[in-house]
Amino acid sequence: MLETGSLLDGKYRILSKCGQGGMSVVYMARNERANKTWAIKEVRKDGTQDFETVRQGLIAETDLLKRLSHPHLPSIVDVIDGEGSFLIVMDFIEGKTLKEVLDENGPQPQESVIEWAKQLCDVLGYLHSREPAIIYRDMKPSNVMLKPDGNIVLFDFGTAREYKVQNMEDTVALGTKGYAAPEQYEGHGQTDARTDIYCLGATMYHLLTGHHPNEFDTMAPIRTWQPHLSAGLEEILLKCTKPDRKDRYQNCAQLLYALEHYWETDAHYRKQEISKLRKFLVPAVFSAVFLVGSVVCYALESNTKKSTYDACLASARNAATAEDAVSNYHKAINLEPGRGEAYLELLQDVYLEDSVLTSEESEELRGILIDYGNGKQTNEMAFQKDREAYDAFAYEAGIAYYYKFEEKSNKKNARIYFSIAKESEHLKKQQVERAKRLYAISDYYARIGQVDETGDANITYRQYWDDLAALSSGNLVEIDNENTALILYREFVSQIVSHAMEFKNDGVTQEEMEAQTAEIRTHLEEDFASVGESNREFVKTESEKLRGAIETAERVIASAFHTVQEDEA
């Protein structure tokens, strides 16, 4: 066992022991280089009879997690493979497992369980959308950590596997009895996304009722134990845990939608709707007799029309509300996920109609992309096969997140899409060049000034300076356009203001900084002379702001180097 206070690998200081299982011990540790707290999981050779098998499993688990990035998943930041032990350095997650919450407090409130399940749908949907899909296979309360802020983290990927199209069944059947789906046992076929839906349904069952799903031969409906629970939620869980996976929700997007609308299937809701329908039908039945012919014809015509992609597009374009438009675009995408029109129109004509991409719209868009419209793969996976259309969407999505996303993480979100657009063979040269520049800025925002989890710098300020200078060189108005030129100049100047001392400390001279501010002044004077009438006022306003920022930058540069001279004297 590791000793409290000891220094591991020259950088991890062991603070305390915080947990122990059958084969492993978990410690809280601090990276003294990065000044950040981590958890270290130690599996010792003398703690298990077949250490090599366990070690290979741990290597597979860590390799899998290193490729993933999601707010509800832990990050693996370091692996130390020693002679006597295997150490995994990962996020330290403060909180309690849902099993601990259940053991301490009994059955959990319905709304809490639904909220946790929605978060788990989100992370499982992310795993299933990977290429190849990742099937978690061991969802249960003890593998879900509840943080103090109410969010959850899914951990322990020891049984996760990648979905292999050619496989008829899993090589190894793993999972926890009671939570595991029937197909997880040998001879019942390969596990897929619907397997995780079963496990999530069984987990919700335990959290809501307090009864382990393996306590009896079959899981009785949840209202057998807790009559006050929603009938709609009961139906959702019954569908999640159907023995035949064809009868379950086919993907996490479907389950998430059901959880968000569980009340619609409550008996009370149905009773109200039936009552409304009866009141409507009584006076309507007489007129219906005379109109039956035309109604039937119209219904047939409408039914046929709505089943086509183009009809859904037309309905979306003519929708009275944004909600109706989104619904119809979603239908169109699910019908033909490989076609690009609906994606682009949804983004540009609905979400960006007010020139702002909200966090809710962003989540809704992501939900549509990861929906299994054709039942075989996510819409985005089908869309990616049409590289020309997908690249165009990636470019527009990058622009939307960079300029118009309401959250501070706009550049981080834009970076993902620009990474696709900058490699495109189908976009215009100007678009590719713009994507490269904006990707570079987005990428630096994610990495500059940060040390990685092992305490080493991701990138130096000298490197950052050199690349900023390269990005800003030449006549950007001619190379790209006025708006992109102003963005790049503004980014450069703002970084000088914010990081003059860091640039100086990493070898950038006063002369280099002053030369760059002078060059940007020259570009403002000479490169914007032929701005079009429609953009002239905007360029004039932004140019004046930029000149003011340059003056500030020049004062900061003088101050930074003047301070150094005084210290040296």
Secondary structure, 3 states (H helix, E strand, C coil): CCCCCCEECCCEEEEEEEEECCCEEEEEEEECCCCEEEEEEEEEHHHCCCHHHHHHHHHHHHHHHHCCCCCCCCCEEEEEECCCEEEEEEECCCCEEHHHHHHHHCCCCHHHHHHHHHHHHHHHHHHHCCCCCEECCCCCHHHEEECCCCCEEECCCCCCEECCCCCCCCCCCCCCCCCCCHHHCCCCCCCCHHHHHHHHHHHHHHHHHCCCCCCCCCCCCHHHHCCCCCHHHHHHHHHHCCCCHHHCCCCHHHHHHHHHCHHHHCHHHHHHHHHHHHHHHHHHHHHHHHHHHHHHHHHHHHHHHHCCHHHHHHHHHCCCCHHHHHHHHHHHHHHCCCCCHHHHHHHHHHHCCCCCECHHHHHHHHHHHCCCCCCCCCHHHHHCCCHHHHHHHHHHHHHHHHHHECCCCHHHHHHHHHHHHCCCCCCCHHHHHHHHHHHHHHHHHHHCCCECCCCCECCCHHHHHHHHHHHCCCCHHHHCCHHHHHHHHHHHHHHHHHHHHHHHHCCCCHHHHHHHHHHHHHHHHHCCCCCCHHHHHHHHHHHHHHHHHHHHHHHHHHHHHHHHHHHHC
